[in-house]
Amino acid sequence: MNKIIIIVSGVVIVLFFVLVLIWPQYQKLQALNLDIKTKQADLRSQETYFAQVKELSAQLQEYPDALAKISSALPKDPSLASLAHFLQINSAQTGLILKKIVLGGMTLPSESNRSLIETRLVIQVSGSYKAFKDFLGLVENSARIIEVENLSIEIPPKESKESPTFTFGLKTISY
């Protein structure tokens, strides 16, 4: 009978140690294994992502001309002086007289477009309709991102020898 009590109490003590000491360690080991599997999946996902980025970068390097055009379309220097010079050169090239450039404001980067700055200008030019049409064509087809937002035309009286005045609002985007 003593042997049975010793064996049963030994089994109970072993089960107690298993439940108290070994089971929590086993649970920690299972949690760590799960964390390792999660980290490995994240690592594989990042490796796949960076491989795709590397592949896209290699594909983009095949088009240096297009990259240069995009780079010039979004100038790093959102200088108003360079934009004013661009507008002055194009207006003179088409035969328009640039009368006035007024800064309409700048929109700072927001959360949706973190690095894009919008600049609004109001421009007043004078000249023929054909010259104005050519000027708009040059502005809209330039490599810069320029959008004409509004346009007004002021026609002088018939007895006046002045050319019509065109006033329009522009929005430019730079980064």
C-alpha positions in Angstrom: 0.0 0.0 0.0 2.9 2.4 0.8 4.2 1.8 -2.7 0.9 2.8 -4.3 0.7 6.0 -2.2 4.3 6.9 -3.1 3.7 6.2 -6.8 0.5 8.2 -6.8 1.9 11.0 -4.8 5.0 11.0 -7.1 2.8 11.2 -10.2 0.8 14.0 -8.6 4.0 15.9 -7.7 5.3 15.4 -11.3 1.9 16.6 -12.7 2.0 19.6 -10.4 5.5 20.5 -11.6 4.5 20.0 -15.2 1.5 22.3 -14.8 3.1 24.9 -12.6 6.6 25.1 -14.1 6.7 23.5 -17.5 3.3 24.5 -19.0 3.8 28.3 -18.7 7.2 27.9 -20.3 5.6 25.8 -23.1 3.0 28.6 -23.6 5.8 31.2 -23.9 7.6 29.0 -26.4 4.4 28.7 -28.5 3.9 32.5 -28.3 7.5 33.0 -29.4 7.2 30.5 -32.3 4.0 32.4 -33.4 6.0 35.7 -33.2 8.8 34.2 -35.2 6.4 33.0 -37.9 4.8 36.4 -38.0 8.2 38.2 -38.3 9.2 35.7 -41.0 6.0 36.4 -43.0 6.7 40.2 -42.6 10.3 39.7 -43.7 9.2 37.7 -46.8 6.6 40.4 -47.6 9.2 43.2 -47.3 11.7 41.2 -49.4 9.0 40.8 -52.1 8.2 44.5 -51.9 11.8 45.6 -52.2 12.4 43.2 -55.1 9.4 44.7 -56.9 10.7 48.2 -56.2 14.2 47.2 -57.5 12.5 45.8 -60.6 10.5 48.9 -61.2 13.6 51.1 -60.7 15.4 49.0 -63.3 12.5 49.5 -65.7 12.4 53.2 -65.0 16.1 53.5 -65.8 15.2 52.4 -69.4 13.3 55.7 -69.9 15.7 58.5 -69.0 14.1 61.0 -71.4 10.7 60.5 -69.8 12.2 60.8 -66.3 13.9 64.1 -67.3 10.6 65.4 -68.7 8.8 64.5 -65.4 11.6 66.1 -63.4 11.3 69.3 -65.4 7.5 69.2 -65.1 7.8 69.4 -61.4 10.6 71.7 -60.8 12.3 71.4 -57.4 12.6 75.2 -57.2 9.0 76.6 -57.1 10.5 80.0 -57.7 8.0 82.6 -58.9 10.8 84.3 -60.7 11.5 81.3 -63.0 7.7 80.9 -63.6 7.4 84.7 -64.4 10.3 84.4 -66.8 8.8 81.4 -68.5 5.5 83.3 -68.9 7.2 86.4 -70.1 9.3 84.5 -72.7 6.3 82.6 -74.0 4.1 85.7 -74.2 6.7 87.6 -76.1 7.3 84.6 -78.4 3.6 84.6 -79.4 3.3 88.4 -79.8 1.4 89.2 -76.6 2.3 92.0 -74.2 2.5 90.9 -70.6 0.9 93.6 -68.6 0.6 92.2 -65.1 1.3 89.1 -63.0 -0.3 89.0 -59.6 0.4 86.3 -57.0 -2.9 84.7 -56.0 -1.5 82.6 -53.2 0.3 79.4 -52.4 -1.2 76.3 -51.0 1.2 74.4 -48.6 1.5 70.7 -48.8 -1.4 68.8 -47.1 -1.6 65.2 -45.8 -3.0 63.9 -49.1 -0.3 65.4 -51.2 2.7 65.7 -48.8 5.2 67.3 -51.2 3.2 69.2 -53.8 2.9 73.0 -53.5 0.2 74.8 -55.6 0.8 78.4 -56.7 -2.0 80.5 -58.1 -1.3 83.5 -60.4 -3.4 86.0 -62.2 -1.9 87.1 -65.5 -3.0 89.9 -67.8 -1.8 90.0 -71.4 -2.8 92.1 -74.3 -2.7 91.2 -78.0 -4.6 89.4 -80.7 -6.8 86.4 -80.2 -4.6 84.3 -82.4 -1.5 85.2 -80.3 -3.4 84.5 -77.1 -4.5 81.1 -78.4 -0.9 80.3 -79.4 0.2 81.4 -75.9 -2.3 79.2 -74.2 -1.2 76.3 -76.4 2.4 76.9 -75.3 1.5 77.1 -71.7 -0.7 74.0 -71.6 1.7 71.9 -73.7 4.8 72.9 -71.8 6.6 70.3 -69.7 5.5 72.2 -66.5 2.3 71.4 -64.8 0.2 74.5 -65.4 -3.6 74.6 -65.4 -5.7 77.5 -66.6 -8.4 77.9 -64.0 -10.4 80.9 -65.3 -10.3 83.4 -68.2 -11.8 86.8 -68.9 -11.6 88.9 -72.0 -11.9 92.7 -72.0 -12.6 94.1 -75.5 -11.9 97.8 -75.9 -14.4 100.1 -77.6 -14.4 100.1 -81.5 -13.0 103.6 -81.7 -10.0 102.6 -79.5 -6.9 101.3 -81.2 -6.0 99.1 -78.2 -5.8 95.3 -78.4 -8.1 93.1 -76.4 -6.9 92.3 -72.8 -7.0 88.7 -71.7 -6.9 88.0 -67.9 -6.7 84.5 -66.7 -5.9 82.6 -63.6 -3.2 79.9 -63.5 -2.4 77.1 -61.1 1.0 75.6 -61.1 2.2 72.6 -59.1 5.7 72.0 -57.9 7.4 69.8 -55.3 
